[in-house]
Amino acid sequence: MTRFPLPPNATIGIVGGGQLGRMSAMAAARLGYRCHILTPEPDSPAAQVAAGVTLGDYEDPAALRDFALHADVITFEFENVSAEGLDLLASLKPVRPAPAVLRVSQERIIEKTFLNQAGVPTAPWAPVATEADLLAVLPRIGLPAILKTTRLGYDGRGQTRVTTEAAAREAYRRLLPHPLILEGMVDFACEISVVCARGADGGTTAFDVVENRHRDHILDLTFAPARIPEEIAATAQALARRVADALDLVGLLAVEMFVTADGRVLANEIAPRPHNSGHWTIDACPASQFEMHVRAVAGLPLPPAARHADAVMKNLVGPEELALWPRIVATPGLIPHLYGKAEARAGRKMGHVTRLFPKGGLPGPFGVAAALGVLGAGGDDAAAV
Ligand code: AMP
């Protein structure tokens, strides 16, 4: 029987071997916990810094059982384990967040229905199971719109922007598997996110709202805090807390949102785990998102999600940005993080860099570009901030 709070030296099982698991395991180690990783990948970023690893498939009952045997509590950095796999894990050890939470975040129709029922606004959307559905909902959703697959879509995969009915029909046939969802295109002023932790006692703590810039659909830069009016930031944090409460979450939650030109906040996506847009918290906060994750899962108290500095986080994606590494480590003020991935494929997140600024001192347009100039990063994008 697992006792909470988890005593020192207990083992947290992490499903998934990527960088989110790696940084969670590093935070766990600092709190005196061991981590055991489940991943099919030999030499994964998380396993490199963990006490143990079960090498196996997320759907293999034998691997899941072996993994659970090593863990006192189980959590995730990879959410797309099948319902059967989740149920098996939950029958063996406490799973935080609960499988029901993961099921909401795994499927866009369930996710958006859940958000709307919880009173969280989203872009207008409709499920599309057939081509007839598509034609029926197009007038209401309007064009341009985005067709998205309902599962396993991330970093822009499984989605297509469409501007005509013909293009929508063509995209419908190409995007698989069905059903899809059709979403109205949001004319956003900026993209923001909130990372929020919630404990077993229902207490929540939310990090400051950050602004995210994407390149080729992949997060490129995060600015902390977001340069948005205070009321909008308060609305975004309240929405994230509302989602965490509605999910009865024990763990960490990231909510990606759009701020529209007229100041509305619309939720786009939720992830019940540490999030790329929260990496800046390692360097700018007394307790990072990873520590909050571990604390929530272990049943430790959650400190306020305080921030002692402003920050800009730049992802290092693919071989081109990894090639900046020698310059990055030679530049005072840049805080380097590398994930231990042996191979730098295009579009692969290899690491990130954080730069801190005095609180309230996040520079304006040219400052940020100059601050990151050493990375060749941001360019027009950052200059436009
Ligand atoms: P997603 O896979 O849903 O997180 O979307 C990836 C990115 O596509 C978002 O971060 C946005 O930049 C863009 N995007 C997704 N949905 C919409 C939408 N309804 N309107 C405008 N942009 C969107």
Residues whose N, C-alpha, C, O or C-beta is under 5 A from the ligand:
A	BS01	AMP	A123 G153 Y154 D155 G156 E183 G184 M185 V186 E269
